[in-house]
Amino acid sequence: MGGFHLAGANEALVPQTVAALQTFAPRYVAAGHCTGWRAMSALAAGFGEQAMAPLAVGKRFTFAA
């Protein structure tokens, strides 16, 4: 969960970031707008669109056990 800041000069890190996050096998990936649209697309491809939970100001996440 967070803003991964993978836009602009950091776009070269997108493949490595997706691969590194996959080692944790998260159920959901919540990324903010500063992640960048290319990285958001790569994350959706790597984890499935159903796993993506875009962040927004004031958004609340609740998780059931």
DRENTORKOL-3810 file (N, C-alpha, C; in nm, 4 decimals):
REM DRENTORKOL-3810
@n.u->0.0853; n.v->-0.1159; n.w->0.0000; ca.u->0.0000; ca.v->0.0000; ca.w->0.0000; c.u->0.0902; c.v->0.1226; c.w->0.0000
@n.u->0.0688; n.v->0.2082; n.w->-0.0959; ca.u->0.1457; ca.v->0.3316; ca.w->-0.0971; c.u->0.1619; c.v->0.3892; c.w->-0.2351
@n.u->0.2274; n.v->0.5014; n.w->-0.2403; ca.u->0.2635; ca.v->0.5633; ca.w->-0.3666; c.u->0.4034; c.v->0.5156; c.w->-0.4014
@n.u->0.4168; n.v->0.4429; n.w->-0.5092; ca.u->0.5436; ca.v->0.3797; ca.w->-0.5405; c.u->0.6395; c.v->0.4694; c.w->-0.6197
@n.u->0.5943; n.v->0.5865; n.w->-0.6618; ca.u->0.6793; ca.v->0.6845; ca.w->-0.7308; c.u->0.7609; c.v->0.6211; c.w->-0.8433
@n.u->0.6904; n.v->0.5530; n.w->-0.9325; ca.u->0.7562; ca.v->0.4848; ca.w->-1.0435; c.u->0.7316; c.v->0.5539; c.w->-1.1774
@n.u->0.6925; n.v->0.6792; n.w->-1.1743; ca.u->0.6712; ca.v->0.7554; ca.w->-1.2974; c.u->0.7990; c.v->0.8313; c.w->-1.3319
@n.u->0.8083; n.v->0.8741; n.w->-1.4544; ca.u->0.9204; ca.v->0.9562; ca.w->-1.4973; c.u->1.0522; c.v->0.8807; c.w->-1.4951
@n.u->1.1517; n.v->0.9387; n.w->-1.4309; ca.u->1.2866; ca.v->0.8812; ca.w->-1.4293; c.u->1.2917; c.v->0.7428; c.w->-1.3637
@n.u->1.1944; n.v->0.7117; n.w->-1.2791; ca.u->1.1934; ca.v->0.5833; ca.w->-1.2094; c.u->1.1242; c.v->0.4711; c.w->-1.2863
@n.u->1.0728; n.v->0.4995; n.w->-1.4058; ca.u->1.0004; ca.v->0.3971; ca.w->-1.4815; c.u->1.0862; c.v->0.2747; c.w->-1.5130
@n.u->1.2174; n.v->0.2913; n.w->-1.5193; ca.u->1.3053; ca.v->0.1770; ca.w->-1.5462; c.u->1.2992; c.v->0.0733; c.w->-1.4339
@n.u->1.2517; n.v->0.1141; n.w->-1.3165; ca.u->1.2433; ca.v->0.0239; ca.w->-1.2016; c.u->1.1151; c.v->-0.0572; c.w->-1.1965
@n.u->1.0226; n.v->-0.0320; n.w->-1.2877; ca.u->0.8923; ca.v->-0.0991; ca.w->-1.2839; c.u->0.9050; c.v->-0.2513; c.w->-1.2889
@n.u->0.9754; n.v->-0.3105; n.w->-1.3856; ca.u->0.9817; ca.v->-0.4573; ca.w->-1.3899; c.u->1.0409; c.v->-0.5190; c.w->-1.2627
@n.u->1.1479; n.v->-0.4591; n.w->-1.2108; ca.u->1.2087; ca.v->-0.5112; ca.w->-1.0888; c.u->1.1159; c.v->-0.4966; c.w->-0.9684
@n.u->1.0413; n.v->-0.3869; n.w->-0.9640; ca.u->0.9495; ca.v->-0.3635; ca.w->-0.8530; c.u->0.8364; c.v->-0.4647; c.w->-0.8544
@n.u->0.7782; n.v->-0.4893; n.w->-0.9707; ca.u->0.6707; ca.v->-0.5881; ca.w->-0.9816; c.u->0.7229; c.v->-0.7258; c.w->-0.9405
@n.u->0.8401; n.v->-0.7631; n.w->-0.9901; ca.u->0.8976; ca.v->-0.8935; ca.w->-0.9561; c.u->0.9247; c.v->-0.9048; c.w->-0.8063
@n.u->0.9771; n.v->-0.7995; n.w->-0.7464; ca.u->1.0064; ca.v->-0.8022; ca.w->-0.6030; c.u->0.8783; c.v->-0.8134; c.w->-0.5208
@n.u->0.7746; n.v->-0.7394; n.w->-0.5599; ca.u->0.6476; ca.v->-0.7476; ca.w->-0.4870; c.u->0.5841; c.v->-0.8854; c.w->-0.5012
@n.u->0.6033; n.v->-0.9501; n.w->-0.6146; ca.u->0.5460; ca.v->-1.0835; ca.w->-0.6352; c.u->0.6032; c.v->-1.1855; c.w->-0.5374
@n.u->0.7235; n.v->-1.1650; n.w->-0.4884; ca.u->0.7814; ca.v->-1.2594; ca.w->-0.3924; c.u->0.7046; c.v->-1.2598; c.w->-0.2610
@n.u->0.6315; n.v->-1.1520; n.w->-0.2325; ca.u->0.5508; ca.v->-1.1446; ca.w->-0.1114; c.u->0.4110; c.v->-1.2038; c.w->-0.1308
@n.u->0.3713; n.v->-1.2290; n.w->-0.2544; ca.u->0.2391; ca.v->-1.2832; ca.w->-0.2889; c.u->0.1247; c.v->-1.2087; c.w->-0.2198
@n.u->0.1182; n.v->-1.0753; n.w->-0.2362; ca.u->0.0091; ca.v->-1.0014; ca.w->-0.1716; c.u->-0.1251; c.v->-1.0329; c.w->-0.2361
@n.u->-0.2288; n.v->-1.0285; n.w->-0.1559; ca.u->-0.3643; ca.v->-1.0484; ca.w->-0.2067; c.u->-0.4111; c.v->-0.9236; c.w->-0.2816
@n.u->-0.3705; n.v->-0.8073; n.w->-0.2324; ca.u->-0.4082; ca.v->-0.6806; ca.w->-0.2927; c.u->-0.2851; c.v->-0.5917; c.w->-0.3076
@n.u->-0.2888; n.v->-0.5061; n.w->-0.4068; ca.u->-0.1867; ca.v->-0.4036; ca.w->-0.4252; c.u->-0.2613; c.v->-0.2709; c.w->-0.4332
@n.u->-0.2354; n.v->-0.1837; n.w->-0.3373; ca.u->-0.3002; ca.v->-0.0531; ca.w->-0.3336; c.u->-0.1947; c.v->0.0519; c.w->-0.3675
@n.u->-0.2088; n.v->0.1128; n.w->-0.4826; ca.u->-0.1083; ca.v->0.2078; ca.w->-0.5308; c.u->-0.1715; c.v->0.3440; c.w->-0.5554
@n.u->-0.1004; n.v->0.4483; n.w->-0.5154; ca.u->-0.1468; ca.v->0.5852; ca.w->-0.5350; c.u->-0.1153; c.v->0.6366; c.w->-0.6741
@n.u->-0.1682; n.v->0.7538; n.w->-0.7063; ca.u->-0.1519; ca.v->0.8118; ca.w->-0.8399; c.u->-0.0056; c.v->0.8374; c.w->-0.8735
@n.u->0.0781; n.v->0.8632; n.w->-0.7727; ca.u->0.2195; ca.v->0.8914; ca.w->-0.7991; c.u->0.2965; c.v->0.7660; c.w->-0.8399
@n.u->0.2302; n.v->0.6526; n.w->-0.8376; ca.u->0.2922; ca.v->0.5291; ca.w->-0.8865; c.u->0.3164; c.v->0.5412; c.w->-1.0363
@n.u->0.2280; n.v->0.6092; n.w->-1.1066; ca.u->0.2402; ca.v->0.6275; ca.w->-1.2512; c.u->0.1554; c.v->0.5259; c.w->-1.3265
@n.u->0.1052; n.v->0.5673; n.w->-1.4407; ca.u->0.0114; ca.v->0.4811; ca.w->-1.5141; c.u->0.0805; c.v->0.3601; c.w->-1.5741
@n.u->0.2049; n.v->0.3726; n.w->-1.6159; ca.u->0.2753; ca.v->0.2556; ca.w->-1.6700; c.u->0.2973; c.v->0.1507; c.w->-1.5614
@n.u->0.3360; n.v->0.1958; n.w->-1.4442; ca.u->0.3552; ca.v->0.1032; ca.w->-1.3330; c.u->0.2231; c.v->0.0417; c.w->-1.2899
@n.u->0.1159; n.v->0.1208; n.w->-1.2889; ca.u->-0.0161; ca.v->0.0665; ca.w->-1.2532; c.u->-0.0556; c.v->-0.0425; c.w->-1.3512
@n.u->-0.0293; n.v->-0.0222; n.w->-1.4792; ca.u->-0.0600; ca.v->-0.1239; ca.w->-1.5796; c.u->0.0242; c.v->-0.2491; c.w->-1.5579
@n.u->0.1517; n.v->-0.2316; n.w->-1.5269; ca.u->0.2401; ca.v->-0.3459; ca.w->-1.5025; c.u->0.1989; c.v->-0.4210; c.w->-1.3765
@n.u->0.1583; n.v->-0.3485; n.w->-1.2732; ca.u->0.1109; ca.v->-0.4134; ca.w->-1.1508; c.u->-0.0167; c.v->-0.4920; c.w->-1.1769
@n.u->-0.1079; n.v->-0.4345; n.w->-1.2542; ca.u->-0.2317; ca.v->-0.5051; ca.w->-1.2883; c.u->-0.2015; c.v->-0.6308; c.w->-1.3695
@n.u->-0.1054; n.v->-0.6226; n.w->-1.4599; ca.u->-0.0673; ca.v->-0.7402; ca.w->-1.5390; c.u->-0.0003; c.v->-0.8459; c.w->-1.4513
@n.u->0.0769; n.v->-0.8023; n.w->-1.3536; ca.u->0.1496; ca.v->-0.8956; ca.w->-1.2688; c.u->0.0670; c.v->-0.9584; c.w->-1.1585
@n.u->-0.0370; n.v->-0.8889; n.w->-1.1142; ca.u->-0.1176; ca.v->-0.9373; ca.w->-1.0017; c.u->-0.2633; c.v->-0.9625; c.w->-1.0373
@n.u->-0.3054; n.v->-0.9170; n.w->-1.1529; ca.u->-0.4455; ca.v->-0.9286; ca.w->-1.1923; c.u->-0.5212; c.v->-0.8039; c.w->-1.1520
@n.u->-0.6085; n.v->-0.7615; n.w->-1.2384; ca.u->-0.6845; ca.v->-0.6391; ca.w->-1.2104; c.u->-0.7678; c.v->-0.6505; c.w->-1.0845
@n.u->-0.8120; n.v->-0.7711; n.w->-1.0498; ca.u->-0.8933; ca.v->-0.7885; ca.w->-0.9295; c.u->-0.8133; c.v->-0.7608; c.w->-0.8031
@n.u->-0.6814; n.v->-0.7647; n.w->-0.8111; ca.u->-0.5959; ca.v->-0.7392; ca.w->-0.6947; c.u->-0.5649; c.v->-0.5912; c.w->-0.6770
@n.u->-0.5961; n.v->-0.5093; n.w->-0.7766; ca.u->-0.5618; ca.v->-0.3670; ca.w->-0.7699; c.u->-0.6667; c.v->-0.2892; c.w->-0.6916
@n.u->-0.6188; n.v->-0.2086; n.w->-0.5983; ca.u->-0.7060; ca.v->-0.1238; ca.w->-0.5177; c.u->-0.6479; c.v->0.0167; c.w->-0.5194
@n.u->-0.6812; n.v->0.0979; n.w->-0.6214; ca.u->-0.6228; ca.v->0.2318; ca.w->-0.6314; c.u->-0.6509; c.v->0.3162; c.w->-0.5070
@n.u->-0.5504; n.v->0.3881; n.w->-0.4635; ca.u->-0.5637; ca.v->0.4764; ca.w->-0.3473; c.u->-0.6189; c.v->0.6114; c.w->-0.3887
@n.u->-0.6840; n.v->0.6776; n.w->-0.2966; ca.u->-0.7320; ca.v->0.8141; ca.w->-0.3146; c.u->-0.7397; c.v->0.8782; c.w->-0.1767
@n.u->-0.7318; n.v->1.0093; n.w->-0.1739; ca.u->-0.7412; ca.v->1.0802; ca.w->-0.0472; c.u->-0.8735; c.v->1.0464; c.w->0.0198
@n.u->-0.8682; n.v->1.0077; n.w->0.1453; ca.u->-0.9881; ca.v->0.9764; ca.w->0.2219; c.u->-1.0398; c.v->0.8351; c.w->0.2044
@n.u->-0.9757; n.v->0.7563; n.w->0.1197; ca.u->-1.0210; ca.v->0.6194; ca.w->0.0986; c.u->-0.9903; c.v->0.5365; c.w->0.2228
@n.u->-1.0816; n.v->0.4489; n.w->0.2591; ca.u->-1.0662; ca.v->0.3647; ca.w->0.3769; c.u->-1.0669; c.v->0.2192; c.w->0.3341
@n.u->-0.9737; n.v->0.1445; n.w->0.3879; ca.u->-0.9662; ca.v->0.0013; ca.w->0.3619; c.u->-1.0007; c.v->-0.0736; c.w->0.4902
@n.u->-1.0854; n.v->-0.1722; n.w->0.4786; ca.u->-1.1140; ca.v->-0.2604; ca.w->0.5912; c.u->-1.0940; c.v->-0.4022; c.w->0.5436
@n.u->-1.0369; n.v->-0.4841; n.w->0.6281; ca.u->-1.0083; ca.v->-0.6219; ca.w->0.5910; c.u->-1.0750; c.v->-0.7146; c.w->0.6900
@n.u->-1.1450; n.v->-0.8112; n.w->0.6363; ca.u->-1.2100; ca.v->-0.9116; ca.w->0.7209; c.u->-1.1108; c.v->-1.0246; c.w->0.7458
@n.u->-1.1208; n.v->-1.0837; n.w->0.8594; ca.u->-1.0301; ca.v->-1.1941; ca.w->0.8952; c.u->-1.0596; c.v->-1.3182; c.w->0.8151
END
